[in-house]
Amino acid sequence: MIYEPASIECRVLLDCKEKIISIQHMLASLEKTIGSNPQNICENLTDIYRELDHMHEWYTTKKS
């Protein structure tokens, strides 16, 4: 996905959200190899993602 963030703050928030998604995918792949279920960690990461998304929305609304 190509996007042009409007500010450094937006860039940081977008990068953090992308990294959380990446971590969730990596943890899901571990489940297949170690037999452990990282579901609880992934749920916590989803909550963090949502918080970052709210921060990003608030910031972009404030800047408009």
C-alpha positions as CSV (number, residue, x, y, z in Angstrom):
1,M,0.0,0.0,0.0
2,I,1.4,3.4,-1.0
3,Y,0.3,6.4,1.0
4,E,1.7,9.8,1.7
5,P,1.3,10.7,5.4
6,A,0.7,14.4,6.1
7,S,3.1,14.6,9.1
8,I,5.8,12.8,11.0
9,E,3.2,11.9,13.6
10,C,1.0,10.3,11.0
11,R,4.0,8.4,9.7
12,V,4.9,7.1,13.1
13,L,1.4,6.0,13.8
14,L,1.0,4.3,10.5
15,D,4.3,2.5,10.8
16,C,3.4,1.3,14.3
17,K,0.1,-0.1,13.0
18,E,1.8,-1.9,10.2
19,K,4.3,-3.4,12.6
20,I,1.6,-4.7,14.8
21,I,0.0,-6.4,11.8
22,S,3.3,-8.0,10.9
23,I,3.9,-9.2,14.5
24,Q,0.4,-10.8,14.5
25,H,1.2,-12.7,11.3
26,M,4.5,-13.9,12.6
27,L,2.9,-15.1,15.9
28,A,0.2,-16.9,13.9
29,S,3.0,-18.7,11.9
30,L,4.6,-19.8,15.2
31,E,1.4,-21.6,16.2
32,K,2.0,-24.1,13.4
33,T,5.6,-24.8,14.4
34,I,5.6,-24.8,18.2
35,G,2.0,-25.9,18.9
36,S,1.4,-22.9,21.2
37,N,-1.5,-20.6,20.7
38,P,-0.5,-16.9,20.7
39,Q,-4.2,-15.9,20.6
40,N,-4.1,-13.9,23.8
41,I,-1.0,-11.9,22.6
42,C,-2.7,-11.3,19.3
43,E,-5.8,-10.0,21.0
44,N,-3.7,-7.6,23.1
45,L,-2.0,-6.4,19.9
46,T,-5.4,-5.8,18.3
47,D,-6.3,-3.6,21.3
48,I,-3.1,-1.7,20.9
49,Y,-3.7,-1.3,17.1
50,R,-7.2,0.1,17.9
51,E,-5.7,2.6,20.3
52,L,-3.2,3.7,17.7
53,D,-5.9,4.0,15.1
54,H,-7.9,6.2,17.5
55,M,-4.9,8.3,18.1
56,H,-4.3,8.6,14.4
57,E,-7.9,9.5,13.7
58,W,-7.9,12.1,16.5
59,Y,-4.6,13.6,15.2
60,T,-5.8,13.9,11.6
61,T,-9.1,15.4,12.7
62,K,-7.4,17.9,14.9
63,K,-5.0,18.9,12.1
64,S,-7.9,19.5,9.6
